[in-house]
Amino acid sequence: MAGEWARVKGTVFGLWPLFAGVFVAGYSAALALRYPVVGCALFVVAAVWCAVTLARGLRHVERYFKGARGEERVAGILQKLPDGYHVFNDFVACGRHVDHVVVGPAGVFAIETKFWNGRVTLDDGHILLDGQLTDRPPLKQVLKEAEAVKNELAKRGWKGEVTPVLAFASDTFEAKVAESNGVVIINSNFLESSFSSVRTVLPPAELDRLVRLMENG
């Protein structure tokens, strides 16, 4: 299901420090029965830790949940693709969770979704957000994901190319559609028309075989 892994990952990664703090607070409360000074001091530290990590954790969770909403938006658009296209949301390839994999007459596409607020531009082979590089370069990310999908499909018995696609669910990419280092960069509202206009590279028989391989795992 689109966005499900992002929500799970965001909740676990964002709130595990809080869970650790709650555990320590419970331990310190029990410890205070035998060693009041030490137990109370440890409880205060744990309480402060919980307060700090709760605020940070909720911000972290919200970022992942926002990404999940972007994945859901893109999944909804991909559902409208012409007949012959098959969409696999949250596809696991060689241990990686890929937001969407689209298989159809035009080939195989690994789609990484971003839901960024702000001005998104392409400059000298780099994606910039409000003129700045991001902590995790999305072009490198989607290239690795496309390679993972390619390797996963090879393990299942199909060898072919996988096109990496970076889709902005917020539609904030200024160029709207571009290509860099083999990656298609596109606003989500152009996805449907782009797939509708591309040439056929997978014959029906090969496409059917590939879809069966993907569905059967």
N, C-alpha and C positions, 0 to 999 in steps of 0.2 A: 504494500500500500504506500502511495506517495506520501512522503513526510514522516512516516512512522519511525524510521531509524533515526532521523534527526531529532525527534522529540525524545526518544529513549536515550540517545547519546547525550543530549543536552541536559536532561534531568540527572543522569548518573554522574557525568563529569562536573556539572555545576553544583550539585548538592552533596557529593560525598564528603567534603570537608565538614559540612554541617552535621552529617550523620556521625562522623568521628567525634565531633564536639559533644553531641548528645550522649554518646556512649561514655565519654570521659566524665561528663556531668553526672551520669547515673552511678558510675564507679566511685566518684568522689563523694557522693551523698552517702553511699554505703561505707566508705572509708571513714567518714566523719563520725560515725557511731563509735569507732574504736580510737581514732586519732583526730579529735575535733579540729585542732589548729591546721594540720596538714590537709585534712579533708575539705574544710571550708575554703582554704586558700586555693586549692585545686579547683573547687567548684566555681569560685569567682573567675578564675582564669578561663575555665571551660565556658562559662556563661558569656564572657566577653568575646571569646572565640566564635561562639555560635551566632552572636549578634552581627559580628563583622562578616563571617562567611555566609550568613543568610542574605545580606544585602548584595554581596558580590555574586553569590550563587544565583539569585533571582535574575540579575542582569545577564549572566551567562545563559541561563535557561531561556530567557526572552530572545536572545540572539538566535539560538537554535530553533526556537519555535517560529520565529520570523522566517528563517530559512525553510522550515517545513511548510509554511503558508505559501512561499514561493514555489516549492515543488508541487504543491497541490494545484496552484494556478497553471503551471506549465503542463501538468498531467491532464488537466481539463482541456487545454488547447490541443494536446496531442491526440485526445480521444476523437477529435473532429477530422483527423487526417483521412485522406481518401481510402477507399477499399483497397485491401492488399497490404496495408501497413499494420504492423503489430507493435504494441508498446509494452515494454516490461519496466515497471516502476520499481525502484529500489532493487536493482539487479545486483546480485553478489557475484563478483568476478575475482577469482584468486584472492579471496579475503577482503576485497574492497567493496564497499557499498556505492554503486553508481546510481545517481538520481534517476536517470531514465536511459533505456536502450531502445532505440527504434529500429525495426527491421522491416524493409519493404523493397519495392522494385528499384529504388534508388540506391540501395545498399544498407549498410549497418552503421548506426550513429550512436556514439556514447555522449550523453548530454549531461553537463554539469550546470546546475541552476544556481544563480545568485540573485538575491533580493536586496539590492543595495539602494540606499537613499543617497542622493547626491549625483554630481556630474561624472559620468563614466566616459573615459576617452581612451583611445589607442595611440600611443606615442612611442615610436622607435621599437616596436615589438613588445611593449609593456602596456598592461592595463592599469590605468590610473583612476583613482577615486578622488574627485575634487582636486586634481592635479598632483596627487601623492601616490607613491607606491603603497600597496597593501602588505600586511605582514606575511600573508600566504599567497604567492603569485598564482592567480587562477589559471593562467595558460599552462604552466607546468603541471598543475593539478589535473586538468582535463586531459593533457597528453598522457599522463601516467594512467589515468582511468581508461582511456581508449586502448592503451597497450594491455592493460589487465583484461579488458573485455576480449581483445584479440587472442590473448593466451588462453583464456577460459574457453572460448569457442573452439580453439584448436584442440584442447583437451577433450572436448565433446565430439570432435570429428569433423569440424568445418574449418577450413583455412581460407582466410580472405582479409581484406582491409577493413578497418573500422575508422570512421571519420569522427574526430573529436569536435564537439560543439559546446560552446559556452553561451548559455542563454540567460538573459537578464529579465527576470520576471517583473521587475519594476519598470521596464521599458525606458531606462535612463541612459542607454548607450547612445551617444550623440550621432555616431555614424549609421546607426540602425542595423546595418549588415556590413560585415567586413571579414577579412581573412588574414591571419598572421601565423606564420610557422606551421601551416597545415591545419590550424584551428579555425573553424567557422565561429564568428562572434556575432550574436544576433539578439535583437529584442524579441521578447516572447510573442508580441503581436504580429511578427513577420514569419513565425514558424510555419503556420498552416499554408500560407501562400508559397513559401519556399519549397516545401516538400511537394506541393502540387505541381510545381513547374520543372522539377529536375528530370533528367533522362533516366531510362531504365538500364540498370546494370546487372540485376539479378533475375534470371529467367524464372518463371513460375515454379518449375519443378525443384530448382535449387532453393528457392525461397521457402517452399513448403517443407523441404527437408530441414532447413536451418531452424525454422520455427518449431518443428517437432523436437529437435535437439535441445532447444532452449526451454521448451515447456516441460520436457521430461527430466531435465537436470543431468 
